[in-house]
Amino acid sequence: MGKRVRETERKYEADGRFEQPDLSGLSKVFGSCDLDPAELDAVYFDTADLRLAARRITLRRRTGGDDAGWHLKLPTTEADTRTEVHAPLGRATRTVPKDLAAEVAVHTRGQKLVPVVRLKNHRERRHLLDAAGEPLAEIAHDHVTAQLLGAGPGDKAVAITWTEFEVELIGGKPALLDAVEERLAAAGIQRSASSSKLARALGDRLTAAPVPPEPPAALHTAGDAALAYLHEQLRALIALDPEVRRAEPDAVHQMRVAARRMRSALKSFRGELDRAVTDPLGEELKWLGTVLGMERDREVLAERLAARLAELDPSLAGVALRNRLLAEGTGAHGETHAAVVRVLGGSHYFSVLDAVETLLADPPYLEDAKAPAPAAMEKAVHHDHRRLRKLVEAALALGPGQERDVALHEARKAAKRARYCAEAAQPVLGAPEKRHTSRMKSVQSLLGEHQDSVMCRVTIARLAEEAVAAGESAFPYGALSQLERARATEVEEHLPQLWEKADRWP
């Protein structure tokens, strides 16, 4: 994957000015130096319907200057700051590097990346320096010529020109940007109305591009609160997609959680959203969670097997046993991750994202969605909590064994739903709901530990069968299973006490 850097900059309208403004005397600036001008030539890539530009993402191949290469710029939550991903120029001029294409695949969704704009820029540069002569910021005076590419039959490609100033931090603090801006404003130079050169070049074409749905501005109704939570989970899922492709730690787990939260919310808010729309979407999210679960479940299993092996009597931990456990825990890692990446590059996954965005753009509200948010959120939380209470009490009434294991698994799923519903209610109900979320999380975590133990014992039993078939003893596997059973027993013994603390409102 290409080099990732943070870029903090501001753009200003130059209004045809041909000289840089006077920036001498700025606080903590001890000098400046002019750099050689640069001739930059960049081709910007996007889908035909400008999906990247509509999301304030730019992808270009640029020659000239100090950092020639492919540049992908991604928006962040910080003001004036973007994440920039670099890749070498390479030989291909019209084929986006695979790593960069993967970074934006969650947005392009199978659509081809094609050249959309060519920008030529004569750049005059100056560095503002600190007391040691190190650069604090770069002031660029850009003389830009832009040409739209891919014009239709009979369309005339018209070039447009403009000048602008760009102020980018190098070693300085954000306060320096404010100081420079004050000086520019005094000279009559104002911030640019366009977020990027690409946006300015695209002009009306960009305003016509399809944009992702926006969350509600305020949470007045039950429908607003439900929709806001769904928006939050979709944002998380989209942000995690490239991290999963890069195999970042915990990314698969967090992406799976976002899909599960979304599916859980569709269930919790069945009174507000039409089930004819949400139930089929919920099944698709279940499918996505299952796909992502392949990698996560392997990670959890590997950790548990390693932990139980460390507790086993060393005299029982022979080479054959160790090799079998190691192969089970780690052997399929590359395969499971590759399988996840293949799914994330497929039309089925993209159709799920499209379906979620369609729901958010045109919510299938029912009459109850008009109810005031506080009362509706409290009702939903109470409903999911009562459901959880019924399942926990039913499980605790059973004796140890498979039937109780199944009942506790159902309670675990209900605890997750109760937790996620409480999360969705937090922006409306505040601190009491935050505490309730914490209680539900503790119940979910404990029951999750129990289910992980159940699944680990199932795996150990299968490995024992394989060992016996290979002429090995099953005894060490029985010992491992007993260690794992002890963990489950601890959970079952602790659950009544934990539930007594959690079974309350607020």
C-alpha positions in Angstrom: 0.0 0.0 0.0 1.2 3.5 -0.8 2.7 6.0 1.7 0.0 7.7 3.8 0.5 11.3 5.0 -1.7 14.0 6.5 -2.1 17.2 4.5 -3.4 20.4 6.1 -4.0 23.3 3.7 -6.3 26.1 2.7 -7.1 27.6 -0.8 -7.8 31.2 -1.6 -9.1 33.1 -4.7 -6.3 35.0 -6.3 -8.6 37.1 -8.6 -6.0 37.4 -11.3 -3.2 38.5 -9.0 0.3 37.8 -10.3 2.3 38.4 -7.2 2.4 36.8 -3.8 1.2 39.0 -0.9 3.5 40.3 1.8 3.7 37.8 4.7 6.7 39.3 6.5 6.4 39.9 10.3 4.2 36.9 11.1 4.6 35.6 14.6 7.1 32.8 14.9 8.1 33.2 11.3 11.8 34.3 11.0 12.1 34.4 7.3 11.1 33.1 3.9 12.7 31.7 0.8 11.5 31.4 -2.8 11.7 28.0 -4.5 12.1 27.2 -8.1 8.7 27.3 -10.0 7.2 24.0 -10.9 5.3 22.9 -13.9 2.7 20.4 -12.8 0.5 18.2 -15.1 -2.2 16.1 -13.5 -4.9 13.9 -14.8 -7.8 13.2 -12.4 -9.7 9.9 -12.4 -13.2 9.2 -11.3 -16.3 7.2 -12.3 -18.4 8.5 -15.1 -20.9 9.8 -12.6 -18.2 11.4 -10.4 -18.8 9.3 -7.3 -15.4 10.2 -5.8 -15.7 14.0 -6.4 -19.2 14.0 -4.9 -17.6 12.6 -1.7 -14.7 15.1 -1.8 -12.2 12.4 -2.8 -9.6 13.2 -5.5 -7.5 10.7 -7.4 -4.8 11.9 -9.8 -1.7 11.0 -11.6 0.7 14.0 -11.6 4.0 14.6 -13.3 6.4 17.5 -12.4 7.3 18.9 -9.0 8.8 17.2 -6.0 6.2 14.5 -5.5 5.3 13.2 -9.0 3.2 10.1 -8.8 -0.3 9.0 -8.0 -2.1 10.8 -5.3 -5.3 9.8 -3.5 -6.8 12.5 -1.2 -9.4 11.4 1.4 -11.4 13.7 3.6 -11.1 13.6 7.4 -13.1 15.0 10.3 -10.4 17.6 11.0 -10.7 21.0 9.5 -8.6 21.7 6.4 -7.0 18.3 6.7 -7.0 15.3 4.3 -5.3 12.0 4.2 -3.1 11.6 1.2 -2.0 8.2 -0.2 1.0 8.2 -2.6 1.9 5.6 -5.2 4.7 5.7 -7.8 4.1 6.9 -11.3 4.7 3.6 -12.9 4.4 3.1 -16.6 0.6 3.0 -17.0 -1.0 6.4 -17.5 -4.7 5.4 -17.7 -4.8 2.5 -15.3 -5.2 3.3 -11.6 -2.8 1.3 -9.3 -4.6 -1.6 -7.7 -3.9 -0.4 -4.1 -5.4 3.0 -4.8 -8.4 1.5 -6.6 -9.0 -0.8 -3.6 -9.0 2.3 -1.3 -12.0 3.7 -3.1 -13.7 0.5 -4.2 -16.4 1.0 -1.5 -17.4 4.2 -3.3 -16.9 3.2 -7.0 -18.7 -0.1 -6.5 -17.5 -1.8 -9.6 -17.7 1.3 -11.8 -14.6 1.9 -14.0 -12.2 4.7 -13.0 -11.6 6.9 -16.1 -9.8 10.3 -16.7 -12.3 13.2 -16.1 -10.1 16.3 -15.9 -6.6 17.4 -16.8 -5.0 20.2 -14.9 -1.9 22.0 -15.9 -0.5 24.3 -13.2 2.4 26.8 -13.2 3.2 26.9 -9.5 5.3 29.6 -7.8 6.4 28.7 -4.3 7.6 30.3 -1.1 8.5 28.7 2.2 7.9 30.4 5.6 10.8 29.5 7.9 11.3 29.1 11.6 14.4 30.4 13.6 16.4 27.3 12.5 15.6 27.9 8.9 13.2 24.9 8.7 10.0 25.3 6.7 6.8 26.0 8.6 4.5 26.3 5.6 4.5 26.6 1.8 2.7 29.4 0.1 1.9 28.4 -3.5 0.7 30.8 -6.2 -1.0 28.6 -8.8 -1.8 29.5 -12.4 -4.2 26.8 -13.5 -5.5 25.6 -16.8 -8.2 22.9 -16.6 -9.8 20.8 -19.4 -12.7 18.4 -19.0 -12.0 15.0 -20.5 -14.4 12.4 -21.8 -16.7 14.8 -23.6 -19.6 13.3 -25.5 -20.0 13.3 -29.3 -20.3 16.8 -30.6 -19.3 18.3 -27.2 -16.5 20.8 -27.4 -13.8 20.5 -24.7 -13.4 24.0 -23.3 -10.4 24.9 -21.2 -10.8 27.2 -18.2 -8.1 29.1 -16.4 -7.8 30.7 -13.0 -5.3 31.7 -10.3 -5.3 30.8 -6.6 -3.2 30.7 -3.5 -2.6 27.5 -1.5 -1.2 27.6 2.0 0.0 24.2 3.3 1.5 23.4 6.7 4.8 21.7 6.7 6.2 22.0 10.2 4.0 24.8 11.6 0.9 24.7 13.8 -2.7 25.4 12.7 -2.4 28.9 14.3 0.0 29.8 11.5 -2.8 29.2 9.0 -5.0 31.6 10.8 -2.3 34.2 10.9 -1.6 33.9 7.2 -5.4 34.1 6.5 -5.7 37.3 8.4 -2.9 38.8 6.3 -4.5 37.5 3.1 -7.9 38.9 4.1 -6.4 42.3 4.8 -5.1 42.2 1.2 -8.5 41.4 -0.1 -7.8 37.7 -0.7 -10.7 35.4 0.4 -11.1 31.6 0.9 -11.9 29.7 -2.2 -15.5 28.6 -2.7 -14.4 25.3 -4.1 -13.0 22.5 -1.9 -10.4 21.5 -4.5 -9.1 22.4 -8.0 -11.0 19.4 -9.3 -14.3 20.7 -7.9 -13.7 24.1 -9.5 -12.9 22.5 -12.8 -16.0 20.3 -12.8 -18.3 23.1 -12.0 -21.9 22.3 -12.8 -21.0 18.7 -13.6 -20.2 18.2 -10.0 -23.5 19.7 -8.8 -25.4 17.1 -10.9 -23.4 14.2 -9.5 -25.3 11.8 -7.2 -24.4 12.5 -3.6 -24.7 10.1 -0.6 -27.7 10.7 1.7 -27.2 13.0 4.7 -28.2 12.2 8.2 -31.1 14.1 9.9 -30.1 17.6 11.1 -31.9 17.1 14.3 -33.4 14.2 16.3 -37.0 15.4 16.8 -38.8 12.2 15.9 -38.4 8.4 16.3 -37.7 8.2 12.6 -34.9 10.8 12.9 -33.2 8.9 15.8 -33.4 5.5 14.0 -32.1 7.0 10.7 -29.2 8.8 12.5 -28.0 5.6 14.0 -28.2 3.8 10.6 -26.2 6.6 9.0 -23.6 6.3 11.8 -23.1 2.6 11.1 -23.0 3.0 7.3 -20.2 5.6 7.8 -18.3 3.2 10.0 -18.7 0.4 7.5 -17.5 2.5 4.6 -14.5 3.8 6.6 -13.5 0.3 7.6 -13.8 -1.2 4.1 -10.3 -0.2 2.9 -8.8 -1.1 6.3 -10.2 -4.6 5.9 -8.7 -4.8 2.4 -5.3 -3.7 3.9 -5.6 -6.3 6.7 -5.4 -3.7 9.4 -5.7 -5.1 12.9 -9.2 -5.5 14.2 -10.7 -4.0 11.0 -12.7 -7.1 10.1 -14.2 -7.3 13.6 -15.2 -3.7 13.7 -16.7 -3.9 10.2 -18.7 -6.9 11.2 -19.9 -5.0 14.3 -21.1 -2.1 12.1 -23.1 -4.5 9.9 -24.6 -6.2 13.0 -25.5 -2.9 14.6 -27.3 -1.8 11.4 -29.2 -5.1 11.2 -30.0 -4.9 14.9 -31.4 -1.4 14.5 -33.7 -2.5 11.7 -35.2 -5.0 14.1 -35.4 -2.7 17.1 -37.2 0.0 15.0 -39.7 -2.2 13.2 -42.4 0.0 14.5 -40.9 3.0 12.7 -39.6 1.4 9.5 -41.6 -0.8 7.1 -40.6 -4.4 7.5 -41.3 -5.1 3.9 -38.2 -3.1 3.2 -36.1 -3.7 6.3 -36.4 -7.4 6.7 -34.9 -8.3 3.3 -32.1 -5.7 3.9 -31.6 -7.3 7.3 -31.0 -10.7 5.7 -28.4 -9.1 3.4 -26.6 -7.6 6.4 -26.7 -11.0 8.1 -25.0 -12.4 5.0 -22.3 -9.7 5.2 -21.8 -10.3 8.9 -21.4 -14.0 8.2 -18.7 -13.4 5.5 -16.8 -11.1 7.8 -17.2 -13.6 10.6 -15.0 -16.1 8.9 -11.9 -14.1 9.6 -13.0 -12.9 13.0 -14.0 -16.4 14.2 -10.7 -17.7 13.1 -8.9 -15.0 15.1 -10.9 -15.8 18.3 -10.5 -19.5 17.9 -6.7 -19.2 17.5 -6.5 -17.1 20.7 -8.5 -19.6 22.7 -6.6 -22.6 21.5 -3.3 -21.0 22.3 -4.6 -20.0 25.8 -5.8 -23.5 26.6 -2.6 -25.1 25.2 -0.6 -22.8 27.6 -2.7 -24.2 30.5 -2.3 -27.9 29.5 -0.1 -30.2 31.4 3.2 -30.1 29.5 3.4 -33.8 29.5 0.3 -33.9 27.3 1.3 -31.1 24.9 3.1 -33.2 22.4 4.4 -32.1 19.0 1.5 -33.6 17.1 -1.0 -31.9 19.3 0.7 -28.5 19.0 1.0 -28.8 15.3 -2.6 -29.7 14.9 -3.8 -26.7 17.1 -1.4 -24.3 15.3 -2.7 -25.4 11.9 -6.3 -25.0 13.0 -5.7 -21.5 14.4 -3.5 -20.0 11.8 -3.4 -22.2 8.7 -6.4 -20.6 7.0 -5.6 -17.0 7.8 -4.5 -16.1 4.2 -7.4 -18.0 2.8 -10.1 -16.4 5.0 -8.8 -12.9 4.4 -8.6 -13.4 0.6 -12.1 -14.7 0.7 -13.3 -11.6 2.5 -11.5 -9.3 0.0 -13.1 -11.2 -2.9 -16.5 -10.6 -1.4 -15.8 -6.9 -0.9 -15.0 -6.7 -4.6 -18.2 -8.3 -5.7 -21.6 -7.0 -7.0 -23.5 -8.6 -4.1 -21.7 -6.6 -1.5 -22.0 -3.4 -3.6 -25.8 -4.0 -4.0 -26.1 -4.2 -0.2 -24.4 -0.8 0.2 -26.7 0.6 -2.5 -29.7 -0.8 -0.7 -28.7 0.8 2.6 -28.2 4.2 0.9 -31.5 3.9 -0.9 -33.2 3.3 2.4 -31.5 6.3 4.0 -32.3 8.5 1.1 -36.0 7.5 1.1 -36.8 6.0 4.5 -39.8 3.6 4.6 -41.4 5.4 7.5 -44.5 4.1 9.2 -46.9 6.2 11.3 -45.0 5.6 14.5 -41.9 7.3 13.0 -43.6 10.6 13.7 -43.7 10.1 17.4 -41.5 12.3 19.6 -38.0 10.8 19.8 -37.6 10.6 23.6 -40.7 8.5 24.3 -40.2 6.3 21.2 -36.5 5.6 22.1 -37.4 4.7 25.7 -40.2 2.4 24.5 -37.8 0.6 22.1 -35.1 0.2 24.8 -37.6 -1.2 27.3 -39.0 -3.6 24.7 -35.5 -5.0 23.9 -34.6 -5.2 27.6 -37.7 -7.1 28.5 -37.0 -9.6 25.7 -33.5 -10.1 27.0 -34.7 -10.6 30.6 -37.1 -13.4 29.4 -34.3 -15.2 27.6 -31.7 -14.8 30.4 -34.2 -16.1 33.1 -35.2 -19.0 30.9 -31.5 -20.0 30.4 -30.7 -19.7 34.1 -33.6 -22.0 34.9 -32.0 -24.8 32.9 -29.3 -27.2 34.1 -25.8 -27.4 32.6 -25.7 -29.0 29.2 -26.4 -28.4 25.5 -29.9 -27.0 26.1 -28.6 -24.3 28.4 -25.7 -23.6 25.9 -28.3 -23.0 23.2 -30.4 -20.8 25.5 -27.4 -18.7 26.5 -26.5 -18.2 22.9 -30.0 -16.8 22.2 -29.7 -14.6 25.2 -26.3 -13.3 23.9 -27.9 -12.3 20.6 -30.7 -10.5 22.6 -28.1 -8.7 24.7 -26.4 -7.4 21.6 -29.7 -6.1 20.3 -30.5 -4.5 23.6 -27.0 -2.9 23.7 -27.3 -1.5 20.2 -30.8 -0.2 20.8 -29.5 1.6 23.8 -26.6 3.1 21.8 -29.1 4.4 19.3 -31.0 6.1 22.1 -28.0 7.8 23.7 -28.1 11.0 21.6 -31.8 11.4 22.6 -31.9 10.1 26.2 -28.4 11.0 27.3 -26.5 9.8 30.3 -29.0 7.2 31.7 -28.9 5.4 28.3 -25.1 5.5 28.3 -25.1 3.7 31.6 -27.7 1.2 30.3 -25.5 0.6 27.2 -22.6 -0.2 29.5 -24.6 -2.7 31.4 -25.9 -4.4 28.3 -22.3 -4.6 26.9 -21.1 -6.4 30.1 -23.9 -9.0 29.7 -23.1 -9.4 26.0 -19.4 -9.8 26.7 -19.9 -12.4 29.4 -22.4 -14.4 27.2 -20.0 -14.0 24.3 -17.2 -15.6 26.3 -19.6 -18.5 27.0 -20.4 -19.0 23.3 -16.8 -18.8 22.3 -16.1 -21.6 24.8 -18.9 -23.7 23.3 -17.5 -23.3 19.7 -13.9 -23.9 20.9 -15.0 -27.3 22.4 -16.8 -28.2 19.2 -13.5 -27.6 17.3 -11.5 -29.6 19.9 -13.9 -32.5 19.5 -13.4 -32.5 15.8 -9.6 -32.3 16.2 -9.7 -35.3 18.6 -11.5 -37.3 15.9 -8.9 -36.4 13.4 -6.1 -37.3 15.8 -7.6 -40.7 16.5 -8.0 -41.3 12.8 -4.2 -40.5 12.5 -3.4 -43.0 15.2 -2.9 -40.4 18.0 -4.3 -40.4 21.5 -7.6 -38.5 22.1 -6.7 -38.0 25.8 -4.9 -34.6 25.5 -7.9 -33.3 23.6 -10.2 -34.4 26.3 -8.1 -32.5 28.8 -8.2 -29.4 26.6 -12.0 -29.7 26.4 -12.2 -29.9 30.2 -10.2 -26.7 30.6 -12.5 -25.0 28.2 -15.5 -26.4 29.9 -14.2 -24.9 33.2 -14.2 -21.4 31.5 -17.9 -21.9 30.5 -18.8 -23.0 34.1 -17.2 -19.8 35.5 -19.4 -17.7 33.1 -22.5 -19.6 34.1 -21.7 -19.1 37.8 -21.1 -15.4 37.4 -24.1 -14.7 35.2 -26.8 -14.5 37.9 -24.8 -11.9 39.8 -24.0 -9.8 36.7 -27.6 -10.0 35.5 -28.9 -8.8 38.9 -26.9 -5.6 38.5 -27.8 -5.2 34.8 -31.5 -5.8 35.0 -32.7 -2.3 35.9 -33.7 0.9 34.3 -32.5 3.6 34.0 
